[in-house]
Amino acid sequence: MNPLPCPSTASAGDHLRRLRRQAGLSQLDLGLLAGVSQRHLSCVETGRAKASPSTLHALLSALDVPLEHCNSVFLAAGYAPRYGASAADAPALKMVHDALGHLLQANNPAPAIVIDSHWDITAANTSAGLLFAMAGVPLDNAQGLNLLDTLLRPDGLGSHLINAAEIRAIAWQRAAREALDNPALAQRLEKLPAPPALEPGAPHSPLVLTQVRTAAGELRFLSTFTTFGMPQDITVASLRIEHLIPADSATWQAMTSAYEAWMTSDSTQVNPRLSR
């Protein structure tokens, strides 16, 4: 099979074919999801037909393509980019930041962090800071924190995980997929130590626990993500909240006790700053 052209020189059809294959979909599967005939999709992928903006939008939406990459596909097809990117501190994003702040606060005493497309932690609630403190993870308040860095580098959070090999491998696999369309993230991965891949035949649990070794004993969390629905801005679309939900009563009790202690103490002594 001939390799596909690199993204910088690829046609819109090349982009769509690569994205479809990455998603593990046949032309028929994608056509059904997007409401496009298999024949027309085949012609678009091979360059025998030019997709209209509405058809491109339908195909890219069905593939759940990041907005920044959507712009690349529109440009490759000869159309203007459809999505803009606001500065993180733009006044127009105040509503977004307010919503994130409310969500983070509501999650206490469960830890929650906001991660951008580069895996930088841009905001965190009190309980996330408390968890890092309980685990004894050193933080550089001036530089903020990157989740990949702290998972993969020595002396970061990864060094305090009981199941570090599993969590590191899963994080690396996800980041490697995202880096296909994110040059900055790809450069970061090049500078980080790659963890060993999980054994191909190893049994997989339906849920992945994050098991943290702390002064309060082993704490166990389930991870889930929240994103904004139907975003029209690249900056907003890149943000996701990771919720670490205590997976047992002992973890709930430990986090509740730590949060209640923080509420009645000098917070500057026990709540390190995670965000930039």
C-alpha positions in Angstrom: 0.0 0.0 0.0 1.4 3.4 -0.9 1.9 5.8 2.0 -0.5 8.8 2.1 0.9 12.3 1.4 2.0 14.2 4.5 -0.7 16.5 5.9 1.0 19.7 4.7 0.6 18.6 1.0 -2.4 16.4 1.2 -5.6 17.1 -0.7 -8.9 17.1 1.1 -9.5 13.6 -0.2 -6.2 12.5 1.2 -7.1 14.0 4.6 -10.5 12.3 4.6 -9.1 8.9 3.6 -6.5 9.0 6.4 -9.0 10.1 9.0 -11.5 7.5 8.0 -8.9 4.7 8.2 -7.7 6.0 11.6 -11.3 5.7 12.8 -11.5 2.1 11.4 -14.4 2.9 9.2 -15.1 1.7 5.6 -16.4 4.2 3.0 -19.8 2.6 3.4 -19.7 3.1 7.2 -18.7 6.7 7.0 -21.2 7.4 4.2 -24.0 6.1 6.4 -22.9 8.2 9.4 -22.6 11.4 7.4 -25.5 10.9 5.0 -23.2 10.8 1.9 -23.3 8.1 -0.7 -20.4 5.6 -0.8 -19.9 6.4 -4.5 -19.6 10.2 -3.9 -17.2 9.6 -0.9 -15.0 7.4 -3.0 -14.9 10.1 -5.7 -14.0 12.8 -3.1 -11.2 10.6 -1.6 -9.7 10.0 -5.0 -10.0 13.6 -6.2 -12.5 12.8 -9.0 -15.1 15.0 -7.2 -14.9 18.1 -5.0 -17.0 18.0 -1.8 -19.2 21.0 -1.0 -18.6 22.8 2.3 -21.7 21.1 3.7 -20.6 17.7 2.7 -17.1 18.3 4.2 -18.7 19.5 7.4 -20.9 16.4 7.6 -18.0 14.0 7.0 -15.7 15.8 9.5 -18.4 15.9 12.1 -19.1 12.2 11.7 -15.4 11.5 12.2 -15.3 13.8 15.2 -12.3 15.7 13.8 -10.7 18.5 15.9 -11.7 21.9 14.7 -8.1 22.9 13.9 -7.7 19.9 11.6 -11.1 20.7 10.1 -9.7 24.1 9.0 -6.8 22.3 7.3 -9.2 20.1 5.4 -11.3 23.1 4.3 -8.2 24.9 3.1 -7.0 21.8 1.2 -10.4 21.7 -0.5 -10.0 25.4 -1.6 -12.4 26.9 1.0 -11.8 29.4 3.8 -11.2 28.1 7.3 -14.4 27.8 9.2 -13.2 28.1 12.8 -11.3 30.7 14.7 -9.1 30.5 17.8 -9.5 33.0 20.6 -6.7 33.9 23.0 -7.1 32.1 26.3 -7.6 35.4 28.1 -10.0 36.9 25.4 -13.0 38.6 27.0 -15.3 36.5 24.8 -14.2 33.4 26.7 -15.1 34.8 30.1 -18.4 32.7 30.0 -16.3 29.6 29.3 -13.9 30.3 32.2 -16.8 31.0 34.6 -18.4 27.7 33.6 -15.2 25.8 34.1 -14.7 27.4 37.5 -18.2 26.4 38.6 -17.7 22.8 37.4 -14.3 22.5 39.2 -15.7 23.9 42.4 -18.7 21.6 42.3 -16.4 18.6 42.0 -14.8 19.1 45.4 -13.8 17.0 47.3 -13.2 14.9 44.2 -10.1 16.2 42.2 -10.7 17.8 38.8 -8.4 19.5 36.3 -8.8 21.3 33.0 -6.4 20.2 30.2 -5.8 21.8 26.9 -4.7 20.3 23.6 -1.1 20.2 24.7 -2.0 18.5 27.9 -1.1 21.6 29.9 -3.2 21.9 33.1 -4.8 25.3 32.7 -7.0 25.1 35.8 -7.6 22.8 38.8 -9.8 22.6 41.8 -8.6 22.6 45.4 -8.9 18.8 45.7 -6.6 18.3 42.8 -3.9 20.4 44.5 -4.6 18.5 47.8 -4.1 15.1 46.0 -0.7 16.2 44.6 0.3 17.4 48.0 -0.8 14.1 49.7 1.2 12.2 47.1 4.3 14.3 47.7 4.6 15.5 44.2 6.8 18.6 43.9 5.3 21.5 41.9 6.9 24.5 40.2 4.2 27.1 40.8 5.9 29.6 38.4 5.7 27.2 35.4 2.4 25.4 35.9 2.1 21.7 35.1 1.8 19.5 32.1 0.0 16.2 32.7 2.2 14.2 30.3 5.3 15.6 32.0 4.2 14.7 35.5 3.0 11.2 34.4 6.1 10.3 32.4 9.1 12.1 34.0 10.8 10.8 37.1 9.6 12.4 40.4 6.3 13.4 38.9 2.9 12.0 39.7 3.7 8.8 37.6 6.3 7.9 40.2 3.6 7.8 42.9 1.2 5.6 40.9 0.9 2.0 42.0 -0.2 1.0 38.5 2.2 3.4 36.8 3.0 1.2 33.8 -0.7 0.9 32.8 -1.5 4.6 33.2 1.6 5.7 31.5 1.0 3.4 28.5 -2.6 4.5 28.1 -1.7 8.2 28.4 1.1 7.8 25.8 -1.2 5.9 23.4 -3.8 8.7 23.6 -1.3 11.5 23.3 0.4 9.8 20.3 -2.9 9.6 18.4 -3.6 13.3 19.2 -0.1 14.3 18.1 -0.8 13.1 14.6 -2.5 16.5 14.0 -0.8 18.5 16.7 2.9 19.4 15.9 3.5 21.0 19.3 2.3 17.9 21.1 4.4 15.7 18.8 7.5 17.8 19.8 6.7 17.4 23.5 6.4 13.6 23.1 9.8 13.5 21.4 11.4 15.0 24.6 9.6 12.6 27.0 10.6 9.0 27.9 8.3 6.6 26.1 6.9 4.0 28.4 6.8 0.3 27.5 3.7 -0.7 25.7 1.1 -2.9 27.4 1.4 -6.6 26.7 -0.8 -7.4 23.7 -2.3 -10.5 25.3 -2.8 -8.9 28.8 -6.4 -9.0 30.0 -8.2 -5.7 29.9 -10.5 -4.4 32.6 -13.6 -2.5 31.4 -12.5 0.3 33.7 -9.1 1.7 34.4 -8.3 2.7 37.9 -5.7 5.4 38.8 -4.1 4.1 42.0 -2.1 6.7 43.9 0.3 6.0 46.7 -0.1 8.8 49.3 0.5 9.6 53.0 -3.1 8.6 53.6 -2.6 5.2 52.0 -3.6 4.0 48.5 -6.2 6.2 46.9 -8.2 4.8 43.9 -10.0 6.9 41.3 -12.0 6.4 38.1 -11.4 9.0 35.4 -14.0 10.6 33.1 -13.9 13.6 30.8 -16.2 16.5 30.1 -16.0 18.6 27.0 -18.0 21.5 25.6 -20.8 20.4 23.2 -20.8 21.9 19.6 -18.0 24.4 20.2 -17.3 26.9 17.4 -13.9 28.0 18.6 -10.7 26.0 18.5 -9.6 27.2 21.9 -12.9 26.1 23.5 -12.9 22.8 21.7 -9.4 21.9 22.9 -10.4 22.1 26.6 -11.5 19.1 28.5 -12.1 18.5 32.2 -10.7 15.3 33.7 -12.7 14.2 36.8 -11.1 11.8 39.2 -14.0 10.1 40.9 -13.1 8.3 44.2 -13.6 4.6 43.5 -14.2 3.4 47.0 -15.3 4.6 50.4 -11.8 4.9 51.8 -10.8 7.2 49.0 -13.9 9.3 49.4 -13.2 9.6 53.1 -9.6 10.6 52.6 -10.4 13.3 50.1 -13.3 14.6 52.2 -11.1 14.8 55.3 -8.4 16.6 53.3 -10.8 19.1 51.8 -12.5 19.8 55.2 -9.1 20.3 56.8 -8.2 22.8 54.0 -11.5 24.6 54.6 -10.6 25.3 58.2 -6.8 26.0 57.7 -4.5 28.4 55.9 -5.1 27.2 52.3 -1.8 28.6 51.1 0.1 26.0 53.1 -1.7 22.9 51.8 -3.0 23.7 48.3 -0.2 24.0 45.7 -1.1 25.7 42.5 -1.4 23.4 39.5 -2.6 25.7 36.7 -0.7 28.1 34.6 
